Structures are given as structure tokens and as C-alpha cells.
Amino acid sequence: MDGESTKRSAVALDLEVLAVPNDGSMSDQPTNATIVGTNELYIIDPGDRAGVELIQAAVAKRADARVAAILLTHAHPDHVRSAPELRRVYQCPVLMNPKEEPIMRHFLSWSDIDGPLSGGMTLPIDGGQLATYDTPGHSPGHIAFYEPASRTLIAGDLVAGHGTVGIFPPHGKMSEYFTSLTQMQQLAIDTIIPGHGDLMTQPPDIFGRYIERRSTREREIFDLVAQGPTTIDTIVAELYQSVSPQFRFAAAATILAHLEKLQEEGRVVADEGDPFTVAWRSTTSK
């Protein structure tokens, strides 16, 4: 499915976005839960515990509305923790890509999932439809949802309304993230609902800007490694001089993801041991 072959559905679906507060390390970034439809509903990424009450209140405002399914872009807790309870409340299936199973935590198990999602599916709802796209990188089975009538992409953690998206090895892969961004450039998109932050209306090639941002960071990382063997801590200190302590691990993990991509390309190698602490060195010239 691409921008040329995707047809606009006859009905533009109602899309309501709820900012669901998060616990823990994501407490400063509410998750965007999306209710799709008017009478027949999909709930996408219901979020952390607070999502149970917020989503029930929003659904209750729709007279005789029925929740057809809960759809999950990926299995990180700030997107899915309320899904099992909402599944019980609405007696509806929960759908997610099986590739997400390795990153599930104790609050969500595969027994809570009723069916698979994968790219290339068309999900009918309330007279309209959603198209699914495989967008791995941030997580191994990440899915984005496209509403063709309004040209809206429900992007999950493919992009962020503020800042950038963290890539966390071993389950996050920078090479896959680049591929997903490039794929989404081909879609006709007027609005993006990111996993966190403000909606992006008529975004000016947001995916191209993300690709350029990540490409620039990758060049900076390689240049540092090319100067001589170095560690991720040293690279973090050089490239993220003002990073707050709570985001230091995300910065280190994303640097590792870039280094792993460069390693796949044969441009860098690492000493044996913990990749976060060993020395990385270049195999090529700049």
C-alpha cells in the first residue's frame, strides 16, 4: 500500500484525541489516545492507568456507541497499560503486532491480545476505514494507522509532537527506523497524531526532517568514532551537553542504535563486552 494506491474512504472518520497522563519516567509526556468513529469505535493506544477513566468518560458521551476493538501501535507501557481493563469493560478484542511480544512487561501478556495486526490490513469502522502500516524502529512490531479520507496518520511513537523519538536496542533498530520514515514520506498526509505532544497539521515534510535530523546525528557520531576509539559515555558528553539526567539513558541508547546501524554497514566495530561501556572504533575513513 502506498500513496498512489491508497484510496480515500467514502466517510471521514471522527477522530478524538485524549491526552492520557503517564506515571514514572513519562510523567511529563501524556500519551495521545485516539478514539476513532462515532457509533462504532476503535480505541488506539489507550495509554497508562488514567486512560481507563478518561476513555470511559469519552465513550459514554456517544449514545449507543460500541467499542469494536482496542488497537495498539506497540507494547510500551505508556501506550498500553490500560488496555486489559478496558478490554474487560467493553468485552472487545485487543489487537497488536505479534512482533511486540518480546517487549511486553508484567502488566500485559499475550493472553490479553486477541488478534494480530500487521501492515497492509484494511480495518473497516463506522462506514470508513483505517489502513495499517508496519513502521518498526522504535519497537520491533510498531504499527501506524492511516485514515485516508482526512489523510490523517495516527503515528504512535514514529514521530513526536516535541523533541525526537528514542530508539532503544536490542528491540529498537535505527536501520528499521530510517526505512519506516522513508516509507511514510510516500503517503499523502495532512495531519499527524503523534504518540505524544501536539498534533501536526499539514506538516512540511516532517519525515524528511526526521531523516535529516537522524542523518546529521549519525554523521556526528561517526566523526567522533573516526577520531579514535571512543565510548558511548564520551559521545553523550560531546553531543548532549545539556541533556537532563532523566533523558541521559535515552540519549545513550539512541547513540548505540546509530552505532549498531554503522556496524551493520561495516563502518564501525566494537570491542567485546557491554556495548554501552566498550570502545567503538572506525573501520573506514570519513
C-alpha positions as MATLAB code, in Angstrom:
seq = 'MDGESTKRSAVALDLEVLAVPNDGSMSDQPTNATIVGTNELYIIDPGDRAGVELIQAAVAKRADARVAAILLTHAHPDHVRSAPELRRVYQCPVLMNPKEEPIMRHFLSWSDIDGPLSGGMTLPIDGGQLATYDTPGHSPGHIAFYEPASRTLIAGDLVAGHGTVGIFPPHGKMSEYFTSLTQMQQLAIDTIIPGHGDLMTQPPDIFGRYIERRSTREREIFDLVAQGPTTIDTIVAELYQSVSPQFRFAAAATILAHLEKLQEEGRVVADEGDPFTVAWRSTTSK';
ca = [
       0.000    0.000    0.000;
       1.413    3.436   -0.907;
       0.356    6.999   -1.551;
      -0.691    6.190   -5.127;
      -2.659    3.025   -4.414;
      -4.379    4.006   -1.161;
      -7.936    5.138   -1.945;
      -9.770    7.693    0.142;
     -12.609    6.074    2.032;
     -16.129    7.411    1.461;
     -16.502    8.578    5.070;
     -14.087   10.753    7.043;
     -13.989    9.141   10.455;
     -14.422   11.140   13.636;
     -11.079   11.247   15.469;
     -10.955   12.341   19.116;
      -7.573   12.648   20.801;
      -7.272   12.367   24.588;
      -4.091   13.327   26.452;
      -3.664   10.491   28.966;
      -1.311   11.276   31.893;
       1.568    8.880   32.460;
       3.282    7.534   35.553;
       7.006    7.143   36.104;
       9.638    8.376   33.669;
       6.999    9.510   31.145;
       5.071   11.665   33.635;
       5.988   14.836   31.725;
       4.643   13.483   28.423;
       0.965   12.434   28.249;
       0.132    9.799   25.654;
      -2.241   10.654   22.830;
      -5.044    8.080   22.907;
      -7.278    8.246   19.824;
     -10.947    7.274   19.635;
     -11.874    6.530   16.021;
     -15.516    6.584   14.892;
     -18.846    7.850   16.205;
     -21.151    4.875   16.790;
     -18.734    2.021   16.169;
     -15.365    2.755   17.739;
     -11.724    1.797   17.673;
      -9.599    2.891   20.634;
      -5.955    3.327   19.649;
      -3.270    3.347   22.379;
      -5.431    3.877   25.499;
      -2.326    4.786   27.493;
      -1.410    4.415   31.149;
      -3.780    3.696   34.072;
      -5.502    7.075   33.785;
      -6.744    6.046   30.354;
      -9.352    3.719   31.847;
     -11.405    6.542   33.356;
     -10.750    9.113   30.634;
     -11.714    6.804   27.792;
     -14.848    5.533   29.540;
     -15.970    9.134   30.051;
     -15.379    9.976   26.384;
     -17.154    6.849   25.122;
     -20.110    7.475   27.447;
     -20.793   10.781   25.649;
     -21.593    8.833   22.477;
     -25.117    7.457   22.809;
     -25.288    3.731   21.976;
     -21.654    3.679   20.838;
     -19.963    0.270   20.705;
     -16.218   -0.305   21.079;
     -15.278   -2.707   18.296;
     -11.619   -3.159   19.262;
      -8.608   -1.706   21.026;
      -5.679   -1.238   18.635;
      -2.106   -0.909   19.912;
       0.705    0.710   17.943;
       3.256   -1.063   20.167;
       3.659   -2.567   23.641;
       5.399    0.145   25.659;
       3.603    0.768   28.979;
       2.724    4.407   28.351;
       0.609    3.249   25.391;
      -0.981    0.025   26.619;
      -1.217   -0.300   30.397;
      -4.970    0.446   30.496;
      -5.798   -1.956   27.639;
      -6.560   -5.096   29.727;
      -9.057   -3.264   31.959;
     -10.774   -1.573   29.011;
     -10.939   -4.951   27.282;
     -12.816   -6.260   30.338;
     -15.131   -3.226   30.474;
     -16.100   -3.275   26.801;
     -15.777   -7.005   26.162;
     -13.876   -6.188   22.992;
     -10.752   -7.644   21.379;
      -7.286   -6.130   21.712;
      -5.144   -6.257   18.553;
      -1.365   -5.848   18.288;
       1.531   -6.968   16.122;
       2.933  -10.299   17.464;
       6.458   -8.929   16.944;
       5.833   -6.818   20.049;
       5.695   -9.846   22.366;
       9.424   -9.618   23.340;
       8.936   -6.133   24.823;
       5.801   -6.871   26.835;
       6.000   -6.194   30.574;
       4.257   -7.836   33.543;
       1.072   -5.736   33.201;
       0.365   -7.036   29.670;
       0.704  -10.617   28.435;
      -0.060  -12.312   25.136;
      -3.214  -13.727   26.758;
      -4.502  -10.119   26.805;
      -4.160   -9.949   22.996;
      -6.994  -11.359   20.895;
      -5.654  -10.938   17.376;
      -2.699   -9.812   15.295;
      -2.027   -6.579   13.468;
       0.378   -6.196   10.569;
       0.986   -3.778    7.761;
      -1.270   -3.983    4.719;
      -4.520   -4.563    6.606;
      -7.693   -2.534    5.996;
      -9.817   -2.156    9.123;
     -13.435   -1.084    8.436;
     -15.158    1.001   11.080;
     -18.266    3.215   11.261;
     -18.593    3.486    7.465;
     -14.923    4.347    6.967;
     -11.630    2.548    7.273;
      -8.120    2.563    8.649;
      -5.093    1.243    6.794;
      -2.217   -0.294    8.758;
       1.486    0.190    8.071;
       4.480   -1.624    9.510;
       6.695    1.099   10.984;
       9.345   -0.714   13.091;
      12.348    1.035   14.588;
      11.159    2.420   17.906;
       9.927   -1.112   18.615;
      10.041   -4.336   16.560;
       6.368   -4.519   15.599;
       5.336   -0.878   15.629;
       2.176   -0.142   13.589;
       0.878    3.192   12.276;
      -2.752    3.766   11.236;
      -3.795    5.896    8.247;
      -7.281    7.379    7.852;
      -7.380    8.119    4.107;
     -10.489   10.311    3.950;
      -8.901   13.006    6.127;
      -5.330   11.989    5.276;
      -4.547   11.567    8.954;
      -1.747    9.368   10.257;
      -2.065    8.017   13.804;
       1.672    7.620   14.172;
       2.308    6.227   17.652;
       5.971    6.693   18.513;
       7.127    7.010   14.914;
       7.278   10.774   15.499;
       6.798   13.080   18.491;
       4.949   16.364   18.823;
       8.003   17.734   20.599;
      11.598   16.527   20.682;
      12.688   13.349   18.918;
      11.925    9.646   19.222;
      14.219    7.391   21.252;
      15.464    4.130   19.720;
      16.330    1.537   22.378;
      18.359   -1.548   21.370;
      18.150   -4.501   21.310;
      14.470   -4.269   20.354;
      14.733   -0.874   18.666;
      16.711   -0.673   15.418;
      17.878    2.526   13.744;
      18.114    0.950   10.297;
      14.442   -0.056   10.503;
      13.502    3.406   11.779;
      15.065    5.064    8.728;
      13.123    2.675    6.475;
       9.835    3.452    8.258;
      10.355    7.216    7.960;
      11.133    6.878    4.257;
       8.009    4.767    3.708;
       5.773    7.340    5.370;
       7.165   10.073    3.110;
       5.263    8.391    0.277;
       1.841    8.862    1.891;
      -0.372   11.891    1.307;
      -0.692   13.185    4.879;
      -2.379   16.380    6.050;
      -2.411   15.679    9.806;
      -0.254   13.554   12.104;
      -1.398   12.421   15.540;
       1.900   11.595   17.278;
       2.224    9.335   20.288;
       2.995   12.369   22.465;
       2.704   16.108   22.024;
       0.762   18.428   19.771;
      -0.968   17.377   16.578;
       0.906   18.268   13.406;
      -1.399   19.907   10.852;
      -0.248   19.997    7.232;
       3.271   19.000    8.332;
       6.011   20.296    5.977;
       7.770   17.013    5.151;
       8.071   16.048    8.799;
       9.523   12.679    7.832;
      12.193   14.287    5.690;
      13.127   16.499    8.626;
      13.339   13.456   10.905;
      15.538   11.650    8.383;
      17.830   14.673    8.096;
      18.000   15.022   11.889;
      18.952   11.395   12.368;
      21.394   11.506    9.421;
      23.095   14.571   10.881;
      23.404   12.903   14.282;
      24.801    9.775   12.651;
      27.484   11.797   10.856;
      28.412   13.485   14.135;
      28.698   10.120   15.889;
      30.806    8.622   13.110;
      33.092   11.650   13.046;
      33.799   11.217   16.764;
      34.494    7.493   16.360;
      36.733    8.200   13.350;
      38.934   10.438   15.510;
      39.908    7.377   17.569;
      38.368    4.663   19.764;
      35.680    6.134   21.984;
      32.811    5.105   24.253;
      29.134    5.966   24.287;
      29.588    7.964   27.515;
      32.148   10.136   25.745;
      29.847   10.640   22.767;
      26.926   11.560   25.055;
      29.110   14.145   26.822;
      30.117   15.645   23.468;
      26.776   15.659   21.648;
      24.269   16.012   24.513;
      25.997   18.531   26.759;
      22.760   19.936   28.163;
      20.738   16.718   28.395;
      18.838   16.360   31.670;
      19.628   13.286   33.795;
      16.228   11.666   33.111;
      16.939   11.628   29.369;
      20.586   10.557   29.557;
      19.806    6.875   29.071;
      17.580    7.648   26.068;
      20.443    9.625   24.524;
      22.912    6.787   25.169;
      20.531    4.162   23.782;
      19.871    6.166   20.626;
      23.627    6.618   20.096;
      24.003    2.849   20.447;
      21.258    2.370   17.846;
      23.192    4.605   15.437;
      26.415    2.713   16.157;
      24.693   -0.623   15.529;
      23.466    0.685   12.168;
      27.008    1.795   11.302;
      28.238   -1.627   12.416;
      25.710   -3.344   10.107;
      27.132   -1.215    7.289;
      30.686   -2.301    8.164;
      31.814    1.206    9.132;
      32.473    0.693   12.860;
      33.299   -2.175   15.224;
      33.120   -2.548   18.999;
      35.358   -4.266   21.498;
      33.886   -7.316   23.216;
      31.636   -6.679   26.193;
      28.797   -4.379   27.136;
      28.215   -2.137   24.097;
      27.383    0.788   26.387;
      30.841    0.734   28.013;
      33.291   -0.754   25.480;
      35.303    1.234   22.953;
      33.929    1.739   19.452;
      36.290    2.317   16.545;
      36.036    3.134   12.847;
      36.869    0.616   10.113;
      36.841    3.234    7.377;
      37.953    6.786    6.768;
      35.485    9.637    6.855;
];
